[in-house]
Amino acid sequence: MKIHNTIRLVFSLFLLFQVQSVFGQISYDSDSIATVYIKIVDANKLPIPNIKVQLKAVSTNKIFEHKSNRIGNTQFIVPINEKYNILVNGDLMEVLNIPLKNYQSITKQIKYTQEFKQDDASNIAEHKEPNQNTDANVGITNCTIEILLKNKQNIPLVGEEIRIENKGNGSSKTISTNTKGMATVTIPDATTYMINLKKSANHSTLFIEKDERYHKLELIYEGTAQLLKIEQERRALIQKLREEQVKLQAEVTKEKKDNEALRLEMKLDRERVVKEYLDFSNLTNDLKAHLSIAQAISKKLITFKGHGNSHSTHYLSPLIIVVKNNTPNSISILIENGRKFLSEPNITQNLIVVKKVIIDLKPNETKTLEIASMCIQHDNDCPSEEVSYKVGDMANDNMITLSRCIEKYEYNNSIAQYAMWVFSDAFSIDYIAGYNDKESEIIKNLVETLLSDNLFHKSNAERKMESITNELEEAKLAVFKPIDTRLINFNNPQYKTKVGGNFTYEISKTSEVMIAMFNMQGILVRELYYNPSVARGKHVFDFAFDASIYTDPQYYFKLIVDNKVKLTLKQ
């Protein structure tokens, strides 16, 4: 994402709100766009991560491009009333027709195999690259090339660029070796290619036979000086970490013995906290007076429908339910704290209820409600109107305890969402942060206490030993951690490339206001602005972020007033 320091976005609310910026005038009328979710799987229906997916408009040739995430998902926001060619790694898979219809959300699963033939797509809308002679490509099939790049010492070369040039038409593809020195590419067969390396142009020639499906190649290369230096540093780091492990072992043994009393105290603290929030006597009393939603459905006393809420974030009220009483009697339904709701299809986030709901229904009455809930699958897509939900089972004790704390203190916000991800997605407790320091500290202390059985029963030396061991394993695999953007200090960010914008909004009463940043899947990235008490009147709310750290092609910025999303800006 190329953004300059001078860019300032101004967001104003009109009858139809618009954005005026250096990029021109952009209309955010949701009637004219559709959301397309595409999941890429292999022949065994397993997700394929980090693969290029494109939607190419047939009428304009405009291309929308993303790479699949680690569970094979991509998300596109595209204009409606258009046909799109779906391409995976440049291979034409099928055509998607998006009609002239408002509020569309489309979910597709594409099976991509290396044997995919472009001439098998004869029934697909025409797809031509500039100056490409399609007649010459009839009958051409693809071959997968696997290249191992190493030096004369038999050491795999990591991060090296390999450019494969088609000697017939001059086209080329550039790939990079992974942590094992491997790189894979799919190219047409019956063709001669020139393999070029950074310090070795025309390194070797490769001919792919007709109908050849797989070709394995091993290349010897001295490597670039910078990468060889990285390899030397990696080996030095491994030696240093091994020495630290030896020194720490004696300290680990001593601290284990000294900390028995502390571990017992932490255990008692945890039992006290769980008893305070996870009081099953209260739940028993609730179930005496009301029928749980799971029981009501199983007994066919009610009809239930659930779907996502496109007008909420995934931690406010992302779930809407419709409940109908099928009986001639009045009934009272309970949705418990900690009750899970499961998405259909499963590429969307599952949810957990963080505020119990009692639904009183008269005979044959139907009610529609927004449910306060939170995401428990960080890497999945955000809920939308088109996603259905069914009632699931109860979460574990830690998640129920946290959900009751969220309701008790009204912590239905991004800080609590990070805390929930500690239990559902194994996030570090260091992720629990926000502009409200007091609230962050309270929730972090609660989570630390709940985790005491498997976290705080370790001594300082044990935790340091665990950290060194993990770092050593990463060093062996030549995996270096990038900057974790979620751990940046919220109150004192050190911006390197500061960009941002503002929202203009009129508030009818004193309100809590937040601006939060979300990725293309609608998943929270971080808070950018927070004020718990904004006076009534018209305000301009400024926000900024560091474009050198947050480098996705696009982000969404939401103005949230009293836990309701009021405005959304796409950048």
N, C-alpha and C positions, 0 to 999 in steps of 0.2 A: 504494500500500500504506500504509494508515493504521496506524501503530504508535506507541505512546506510550512515553516513557522508562521508565515504571514496569513495563512488561511484562517478565516473566522466564519463560522456558520451561524446564521441567525434564524431562529425558529419562532414563528409567530402563529397565533391562532386566529383564523378568519372563518368565514362561513364554511369554506373548504380550505384547510390549512395547507400552506406551501412553504418551500424552502428556497431562499434566494442566496446564492453563494457564487464563488468564482467559477463553479462548474456550470452555472446557468440556473434556470428556474426548473425545479423538480416538483411535480405534483405527487402527493401521497394519497391519492384517491384509491382505496383498497378495491374499488370496483374493477380496476383495470389490470390487476395482477393476480397471479395464482402462485401457490406454494407447491413445489414438486419435491417429493421425498423419494430418493432412489437408493436402494440397497444392492450392492454388488456381491454376488456369491459365486463360488466355484461349482464344479460338477457334483460335489458332495454337499452342496448347499451350505458350505462354510463361508463366513464373511471374508472378503478380500480387502485388506487395508491399503491405504496410500496408493490408490490407483486413480489415474486421471479420468474424470467423467465430464463430458461436454454435452450441452444442449445447443444445437445449431439451428437457428430459425431458417426455415426453408425459403421464405420470401425475401429476407434481408441479408442472410448469411451471417447475422450477428451471433457470436459464440458466448455462451455462459459456461464457465469452467470452474470445477472444484476437484479436490482430491478426497477420496473416501477416508473416513476416520478409522480408528482401530477396530471398529465393529462393522466396517463396510458401508457406512451410511454417508449420504450426501444430501444437501438441501439447496434448492434453487428458488429464487423469486423472479418470475418471468412474466412478460405481458401475455394476456389472453388473446383469443381469436387468432391463433397461429399454430402452424405445424412445426414440430421440432424433431430433428434427427438426434437420436441418442447415440453418442459415440463413447466407447470405452477403450482407452489407450489408442485412440485413433480408429478403432474398428467400429463400423456402423452396425448397430444392434437392432434397432427398431425405430418406428416413428411414433411420436406422441402428438395427438391432436388435442389442443386445448380450445374448447368452444367459447363462444361469447356468452359467458355465464359468470355471475358475481360470486365472490367468496369461495373460490375453488381451492381445494387441497387434494393433491393426487399422490398416491403412494404406489411405487412400482418396485418389483424385485427383478433384477437382471442377472441371468446366469452367464458368466463369462468364462470361456475356456480358451486355452491357447490354440486349439485346433479350429477356432472360429474362421469361417471362410467369408470373405467379402462378397464373392459371387453367389453365396447362399442367400444373400439379402436382396435378391432380384425383385421381391415383392415390397421392398422398402422404398420410401421416397428417395428420389435421386439425390446423391451426395457427390459433389465434385470439388476437388481442390483447384485453385487457380492454375491455369496452363496444364492441366492434367489430361492426358489422352486416355479416356476411359476404355476405348476399344482395345488398347494395348494391354489392359489389365485383366481382360477376360480370362478366367481359368487360373489366375495367380492365387496361391494360397500362402499362409503364413508359416514361418518357422521360428521356434523359440531358441535363442542363442544364450547359452550360459557361459560367462567368461570368468576365469580365475586369474587374477593379476598378482604376481609376487616377484620379489627380487631374487638375486642370485643366492642369497642366504636362505631361500625358501620361506621368507617371511611374507605373509599376505599384506598387500598394500591397501590401506584404508582411505576412502574419500578421494580416490583418483578419478579424474574425468576420462571417459573413453568416448570418442566420437566415431560413429560408424557411418561411412559415406557410400551411397549408392553410385557406383562408377558409371551406370547407365544414364541416369537423369540428374545426378548431382545432389539429390536430396540427402539429408543426413539426420541422425538422431544422436543425442548426447546422453550418456548414462554415467552414474557414479558407483564406485565399488562400496559395498557395505562393510560392516565390522569384521567380516571374514574374508575380505578381498574379493567378494563375488559381485557380479552385476549381470542382470538379465534383461533381454530386450526381445521383442517380437517384430520380425521384418519379413517382407515377401521372399519367397523361394525363387529358384531358377535365376539368380542374380549374383553378380560379383561385387564385393564390398571392399573398401579400403578402411583399415582400422588405424586411427590416429590417436596418439597420446600426447600429453602436454609437452613433453620434452623429446618426443619421438614421432614426428610427422611421418606418414606413410610407413607405420611400424610393420604392418603385415597385410597380406591380401587374403580375403576369405571368399570362397565360392560356395553358395548354397544350392544343392541339387534340387531338381524338380521333385515336388511332393515330399521333400525332407521336412520332418516335423520338429526334430530336436537336434541341436548341434552343441557339443561341449568343446570349449576352447581354453587352453592354458597359455598365458603369455608371461614372459620374463621381462622385467622392466626395472630400471634403477630407481624410479620414483622421483618425485620432486623433493628438493632439499627441505622445504618446510614440513612436508609430511614425514620425512625421515627423522627430522628433529622431534616431531610430536611422538614418534615411536620410541625414540631414546628417552624422552621425558616420561613416557608411560612406563617403561621398564624400570626407571629410577624410582618412580612413585610406588610400584609394586614392591620393590626392595625395602623402601622406607616403611611402608605399611606393615610388612611382615615383621620388621624389627620392633615396631610399636606393639604389635600383637604379643610378642614375647614379653616385653616389659610390663604390659597390662595384666598378664595372667595372674601374677602374685597379688596384685591389688584387687582383682576380682575376688579371689579366694578370701582375702581379709574382710572386704566389705560385705560379703554374703553373711559372714558370721556376725559382724557388728550391727547389721540392720534388721535383725529378727524382730526386735521390739517395734521398730518403725513400721515394718510390714504388717504387724498385728494391729497397730493403731489405724493404719489405712484401711484395713479390712473392716474394722468397726465403723469407720467413717462411711464406707460404702454401704454397709448394711443399714445405717441410719438414714442415709439419703434415699435409698431404694424404698425403705419402709414409709418415708414421708410422702413420696410421689406415687409409689406403686402399691397403694392401699387397696387390696382386693376386697375389703369389706365394703368400700364405697361402690366398687363395680358390682358386687353381689346385690347391694341395695338397688342400684340402677336396674339390674336385670329382673328384680322382683317387680318393679313398677313398670318396666317397659320390656319390649321384645327386641332382641338384637336384630339388626338388618339381615344378618346371615340366616338366622332362624326363620324370620318372616319370609324370606325368599324360598328356603328349603320346604316350608310348609305351604307355599304357593298362596300366602295371604296377601302378598303384594306383587305388583309388576314393577320391575326396576329397569331403568335405562340410565346410563352414565356416559358423558362425553367430556372432552377437554374444553377449557375456557380460553379462547384466543385473546380475550381482553384482559388477561391476568398474566403475571409472571408465574414461574413454576414453584414459587414459595409463598404466594398470597392465597388466591382462591382458584387454583388451576383446574378444579373439577366441578362440573355441573351435573346434578342428578335429577331425574324425574321419577317420582314414586307414586303409584296408584294403589289405593285400598281396594282389594277385590272382594271384600266381605260386606255384609249388611250391618256390621257393627263398627263402632269407633275403636281404633287401635292406636297404640303409642309405640313408635319405633325408635330404637337407640342406635346411633352410629358412634362406636367407642373411640376414644383416643387410642392411637396406635393401630387402628384398623387399616389394612392395606387395600388399595384398589389397583387392579392389574390392567394394563393397556392391551388393546387389540387393534392393530398389529403390535408385536412386541418390540418394534424398533423405537417406540415412544416410551417416555419415562413412566415407571410405576410410581404411585403416590402413597403417602401415609397421612392419615388424619391427625391434625394437631389441635383440634378443638372439637370436643364431643358435641353431637347434635341430637336433639330429641324432636322427633317429627310426630305431631298429633294429627291423625287423619280421621275425618268423619267417614261414614259409609260411602264407598265408591268415590271418595274425593281423590284428586290428583294435586300434587305439589311439586314445584320446581325450586331447587335450592342450589346456591353456590356453597361449596364445602372448603373450609380452611384446611389446606393440606400442603405437603412438601414433596419434592422429588427425592426418590431413593435409588435413582440410576443416573449418575452424573453424565455418562457418555451417550445416553440416548437422546432423541429429539424431544423438544418441548411439547407439551400437550396443545392440541388445537381442536376446533369444533368437530372435525371429521374423524377424530380418534375416539373409539368406543372404550368404555371401562366396565369391568365386572368386579364384583365384590370378592376380595381375597381373604386370606387368613389374618390373624393378629401378628404383629411384629414381635421381635424379641424384647426381653425386659428392659434392656438399656434404651432402646428406641421408644418404648412406651413411656418410660420415665422421663426422657427428654421431651416427648410430645406433651406430657402433662405440665412440665415446667414451662414450656412455650405458652400454653394456654393460661397458666396461673399468672405469669408476669406479662402477658400480651407481647411476647417476643416473636411475632409472626413476621420475620424479616430475613434479610440476607445473612445476618450473623448466625441466626438459628439454622438457616439452610446449610451453611458450612459445617455447623456442628452435627447436623443429621448425616452429612456425607462422611463424617468421621466413622460412623457406625455402618453405613450402607455401602460406602465405596473405599473404605480404608484410607481416608485422608488423614494427614498429620493434624494434630490439635493446633499446630501453629497457623493453620489456615483460618482458624476462628478469629476474625478481625473485622473491624468496621469503624465508622466515625464515632460511634458511641462506645467510649472506652470502658465505662462502668458495666454496661450490658455485656460487652465482649468478655470482660473478666469474670462476671458471674457465670455465664454459660461455659466458658473454658474451665473454670473450677469444677463445675458440675460434671462435665465430660471427663476431666482428669480423674475425678473420684470414681465415676462409673467404670473407667478403664483400669482402675488400680489393680485388679486381679492379674492383668496380663502386661501392664506397663509399669506401674509404680512399685511393683514388688521386685523390680530389678534395681540393682545398685547403680550409682553413677558410673562406676568402672564397667559394669556389665553393659550399660547402654552405650558407653563409648566403644567398648569392644565390638558390640553389634554394628555400630556405625562404621568402624574401621573394616570389619569383615565385609559389609555390603560394598564399601568403597573399593576394597581389594577385588571383589568379584567383578565390579564394573570396570576396573582398570584392566583386569585380565581379558575382558571382552572388548576393550577399547571403546567403552561407552562412557561419554562424559556428559554429565547433567547440564541441561541449559538453565538459564535463570528461571526460577519459579516465580512468575509474575504475581501469583496470589499472595506471596509473602512480602510484597513491597509495603513499607510503612504507609498507612492510610492518611495520617495527619501531616506528615512531612515528606511528601514524595519529592525525589530529586529528578525533575524532568530533564531529559536530554534533548528530546525533540518535542516540545510542548505544542500540542494542537488541541482544538476543542471548538466549542460553540456555546449557544445559550438557548434557553426556552423562555418565551414570554407567556405568562399565564395569569389570569385573574382569579384570586381565591375568595370564596364567599364567606369563610369563617377562619379563625385561627386553626392552622393545620400542621401536621407533620409532612415534610417534603423531602423526597429523595430523588436523586438521579443515579441510575444504574446502567452499566454497560453490559451488553449481551452479545454472544457470537451469532453466527448465521443459523445455528440450531436452536437459538432462543435460550441458551444456557448462560447463567450469570458468569461474568468475568470478574467484575469488581464494582464497588460503589465509587461514584465520583463526586457526589455532593450529598450532604445530609444536614437538615435543620429541623429539630423536633417541634419548633413553635414559630411558624411564620404567620404574621398578622394578616388580617383581611386586607384585600386590595390587589392591585395589579403589580406584578413583580417580574424582574428579569433574572433568571437563574443561570449563572455561568458554570461551565464544567470544562475540564481539560484532562488529557491523558498523554502518555509518552508513546509516540508512534514508533520509536526505535525498539520498544519491547513488544507492543501489541501490533503484530504485523500481518494479521489476517486481511484478506482483500476487502472485507466489509464488516461493520459492526452495527448494532442497533442501540440507541440510547433512549431510555424510557423515563419520563417524568411521572413519578409516583406520588400521589397526594392522598394521605390517610389510607394507605394500603390499596389504592385504586390507580391503575395505569390511566393517565389522562392524555398524554401525548407521546408519540414515538417518532424518532428521527433516525433515518438510515444514512450511514456515511461509509 
